[in-house]
Amino acid sequence: RSDQVGRSGLERTYDKELRGKAGITRYEVDNLGRVIGQGETDPAKPGSNIVTSIDSRVQAVAERELNNAMIEARKVNDKNTGRNYEADSGAVVVMETKTGRVVAMASNPTYDPNAWVGGISAKDYAGLTDKKSNYPLLNRAIQGQAAPGSIFKVVTSTAAVNAGYPFNNRYPCPSSYSVGSQTFTNFESQGHGDITIGRALEVSCDTVYYALADQEWKKDGGIKPKKDPKDWFLKTAHEFGLGKRTGIDLPNEVPGRVPDRKWKQDFFDANKDAWCRDGKKNGSFAEKIAYENCRQGNQLREGDAINYSIGQGDTLVTPIQMASVYSAIANGGTLHQPGIGKAIVSADGKSVQEIAPKETGKLPMDAKTRDNIDEALAGVATDGSAAWRFGGWPQKQIP
């Protein structure tokens, strides 16, 4: 009854090691319940300690800079809405690329975990779970799902190469790409002429990826797919470890989503009745969408493929997933299971059991493609879309 049980976080994952074992003393009694002697005794076993890979100095920087970045973002106008960015949540993951060990993990909004010590009050719990609190109990590093945007282009660049588009061939980068009556534009509506996939990564040219994904969608049969479509762009995302949990030693991680054909069909099956009930051919915009989905909601459409190519549409990832992807690119291509627990040390300090890093797979690219992508990513910071942010960075000393 007096045991403290790990309910969340590392305390839950390593509860068995942390809790130890209660001691038991057995007494002999007579038929009236009076103690007449002492029997066997099982000694108590104190709980072990968990050594983590978290560096408190880096953790402090991560928390401070995340908070500062959110404050600054709220001062910036969003051209799409005409309002300033809300910037009401965010996360940071810092990872050792060669092991997958997490050096720092920050989630904002945050809270003081001491609120749970001794039992949380109803008032404090209500404050942490109220909608106005923006749910600080959510660890957005492993539970926050969002469309990845341009950081996803390392996946589609790899998919394009594997589908037969040479990395250093030149591909058109116009300011926009049109399909029927729909026009998809570059983020800044700027064209760059004919460029390589590497340069498309550096300047984040959306239209290069639109065209490559559209061509592959058409090769696979378009709206009426072949029996066994190649689905290079979708398959490659799965091979990068997306669409499933990384396996980090924290509970309640979410898997994200790769919107492949199976997901399309499952989503359609779950929503078809509601779409068909609410849809109207000549109704409001929402009713028209429901009407269309009732009839075609299970189809992987051209617009789906185009949006997917730049990490938009129905794609969802978590920060820990993308940290794992970029760590793998940095270390030469090995995916690791992220971890925070580094070792289990007995209470007396005499026994140390290392929690060894675990490899979970290899990126679907050869060494040449890996090197090409790595070089292009460096170019993002020196001569590409992030150069404005990295002005003055000592690239030669700290690449």
SVG drawing of the C-alpha trace seen along z (x, -y; Angstrom):
<svg xmlns="http://www.w3.org/2000/svg" viewBox="-28 -42 65 65">
<polyline fill="none" stroke="black" stroke-width="0.4" points="0.0,0.0 2.9,-2.3 4.6,-1.7 4.9,-4.6 4.2,-3.4 5.5,-5.1 2.5,-6.3 4.1,-8.3 7.5,-9.3 10.6,-7.4 9.2,-6.4 6.6,-4.3 9.0,-2.8 11.5,-1.8 9.1,-1.2 10.3,2.3 13.9,1.2 13.2,-2.0 10.7,-0.6 12.7,2.2 11.1,4.9 9.3,4.6 10.6,6.6 8.4,9.3 8.5,10.6 6.4,13.7 5.2,14.4 3.9,17.6 0.6,17.2 -1.6,19.5 -5.3,20.2 -6.2,17.0 -4.0,14.9 -1.3,14.3 2.3,14.1 4.3,17.0 7.4,16.7 9.0,15.3 9.3,17.2 11.2,16.5 12.1,12.9 12.6,11.7 14.8,8.6 13.8,5.5 15.6,4.7 16.1,0.9 15.3,-0.4 18.0,-1.1 18.9,-4.5 18.4,-5.4 21.2,-7.4 19.8,-9.3 21.5,-10.7 20.0,-14.2 22.6,-16.9 21.2,-19.4 23.1,-22.3 21.8,-21.5 18.4,-20.9 18.4,-24.4 19.4,-26.0 16.7,-24.0 13.9,-25.1 15.1,-28.8 15.5,-29.1 12.3,-27.3 10.4,-29.7 12.2,-32.7 11.6,-31.5 7.8,-31.2 7.8,-34.8 9.6,-36.1 7.3,-34.2 4.3,-35.9 5.6,-39.2 5.8,-38.0 2.9,-38.4 1.5,-35.4 1.0,-36.5 -1.7,-33.8 -4.0,-34.9 -3.0,-38.6 -2.6,-37.9 0.6,-37.3 1.6,-33.7 0.0,-32.2 3.1,-30.1 1.3,-28.6 3.3,-25.4 6.5,-23.8 9.1,-21.1 12.9,-20.6 14.8,-17.3 18.6,-17.2 20.0,-13.8 23.4,-12.0 23.5,-11.0 25.7,-7.9 23.6,-6.4 20.1,-7.8 20.4,-8.9 18.4,-12.0 20.6,-14.8 17.7,-17.3 13.9,-17.2 11.7,-20.3 8.0,-20.8 6.1,-24.0 3.8,-24.9 5.2,-23.2 4.4,-22.8 6.1,-22.1 6.1,-18.3 6.3,-18.8 2.5,-19.4 2.1,-15.6 4.2,-15.0 2.0,-13.8 -1.1,-13.8 -2.3,-16.6 -5.1,-18.9 -8.3,-19.0 -7.7,-22.7 -4.2,-22.1 -5.3,-19.2 -8.2,-21.2 -5.7,-23.9 -3.4,-21.4 -6.2,-19.8 -8.4,-22.9 -8.6,-23.8 -7.3,-27.3 -4.1,-25.7 -3.2,-24.3 -2.6,-21.0 0.9,-21.2 0.7,-17.5 1.2,-16.7 4.8,-15.9 4.9,-17.5 8.3,-16.0 6.7,-12.5 3.0,-13.3 2.8,-16.5 1.8,-15.6 2.1,-18.0 2.7,-18.2 6.5,-18.3 6.8,-20.7 10.1,-21.1 12.2,-19.0 10.3,-16.1 12.1,-16.7 15.0,-14.5 12.5,-11.6 11.1,-12.6 14.6,-13.4 15.6,-9.8 12.4,-8.5 13.0,-10.3 16.6,-8.9 15.4,-5.4 12.6,-5.8 15.3,-6.5 15.7,-10.3 19.5,-11.0 20.4,-13.3 22.6,-15.6 20.4,-15.8 18.6,-19.1 14.9,-19.6 12.7,-22.6 12.0,-24.8 9.3,-27.3 7.5,-29.6 4.3,-27.5 3.0,-24.1 -0.5,-23.7 -2.7,-20.6 -6.0,-21.3 -7.5,-24.4 -5.3,-24.0 -2.1,-25.9 0.6,-24.9 3.2,-27.6 6.6,-27.8 6.5,-29.1 8.0,-32.5 6.6,-32.2 10.1,-32.3 11.6,-30.2 15.2,-29.0 15.5,-27.7 16.7,-24.1 18.4,-22.8 19.6,-19.6 17.8,-17.7 20.5,-18.9 19.9,-22.6 16.2,-22.0 16.9,-20.9 19.1,-24.0 16.6,-26.5 13.5,-24.4 12.0,-24.4 8.5,-23.0 7.8,-22.7 10.7,-20.3 9.1,-17.9 5.6,-18.6 6.6,-17.5 8.5,-14.4 5.8,-13.1 3.1,-13.8 5.1,-11.9 5.4,-8.9 1.7,-9.1 0.9,-9.0 3.3,-6.1 1.5,-4.1 -1.8,-4.5 -3.1,-7.8 -6.6,-7.7 -6.9,-4.1 -3.8,-2.6 -2.0,0.5 -2.4,3.8 1.0,3.4 1.9,-0.3 5.5,-1.2 4.5,-4.0 8.1,-5.1 7.3,-8.2 5.0,-6.5 7.2,-3.4 10.3,-5.4 8.7,-7.3 7.9,-4.0 11.6,-2.9 12.7,-6.1 10.7,-4.8 7.8,-7.2 4.2,-6.2 5.2,-4.1 6.5,-4.7 10.3,-5.1 10.2,-3.0 11.6,-5.7 11.6,-4.6 8.7,-6.9 5.0,-5.9 2.3,-7.1 4.4,-8.0 2.2,-8.5 3.0,-7.0 2.4,-9.9 0.9,-9.1 2.0,-8.2 -1.1,-8.7 -0.6,-5.7 -3.3,-3.8 -4.2,-1.6 -4.7,-4.6 -6.8,-6.2 -9.1,-3.1 -9.3,-2.8 -10.1,-6.5 -12.7,-6.2 -14.3,-3.1 -14.5,-4.9 -16.1,-8.1 -18.1,-7.1 -21.4,-6.9 -21.1,-10.4 -19.8,-11.9 -22.7,-10.4 -25.2,-11.5 -23.9,-15.2 -22.7,-15.7 -24.6,-17.8 -23.6,-18.4 -24.6,-22.0 -24.4,-22.8 -21.8,-24.7 -18.1,-24.1 -18.0,-21.6 -21.0,-19.8 -19.5,-19.7 -16.3,-18.2 -18.3,-15.6 -20.2,-14.8 -17.0,-14.3 -15.4,-12.2 -18.5,-10.0 -17.8,-9.0 -13.9,-9.3 -12.6,-9.5 -10.6,-6.3 -8.7,-7.4 -5.1,-8.6 -5.6,-11.7 -3.2,-13.8 -3.4,-16.7 -2.7,-14.2 0.5,-13.1 1.6,-16.7 1.0,-18.0 2.6,-14.9 5.8,-15.6 6.6,-18.7 5.5,-17.3 1.9,-18.7 -1.5,-17.2 -2.4,-14.4 1.2,-13.6 1.9,-13.8 5.2,-13.4 6.5,-14.0 9.7,-15.9 11.3,-12.7 10.7,-11.0 12.3,-13.7 15.2,-14.0 15.8,-10.2 15.7,-10.7 18.2,-13.5 20.4,-11.7 20.5,-8.8 21.5,-11.0 24.2,-12.6 25.7,-9.3 25.9,-7.6 22.5,-6.0 21.7,-4.0 18.4,-4.5 18.4,-4.1 15.7,-3.6 15.8,-6.9 16.6,-6.5 16.8,-8.5 17.8,-5.8 21.5,-5.2 22.2,-2.9 20.7,-1.2 22.8,-1.5 22.1,0.5 21.4,-1.4 24.8,-0.5 26.5,-1.6 28.2,1.8 26.2,2.9 26.0,0.9 23.9,2.2 24.3,0.1 21.2,-0.4 22.9,0.1 21.8,-1.8 19.6,0.2 19.8,0.1 16.4,0.4 17.3,0.2 19.1,-1.5 18.0,-4.4 17.0,-3.3 19.9,-5.1 23.4,-4.3 26.4,-6.1 26.6,-8.4 23.0,-9.6 23.6,-10.0 26.7,-12.2 24.9,-14.2 21.9,-14.9 24.3,-15.7 26.2,-18.2 22.9,-19.8 21.7,-20.1 24.9,-22.0 24.1,-24.2 20.7,-25.1 22.5,-26.9 25.3,-28.5 23.6,-29.3 20.0,-28.2 16.7,-28.9 18.1,-29.1 21.2,-31.2 19.5,-34.4 19.3,-32.7 22.8,-31.3 24.6,-34.5 28.1,-34.5 28.0,-30.8 31.5,-29.3 30.7,-26.6 34.3,-25.5 34.9,-25.1 31.5,-23.6 30.0,-22.1"/>
</svg>
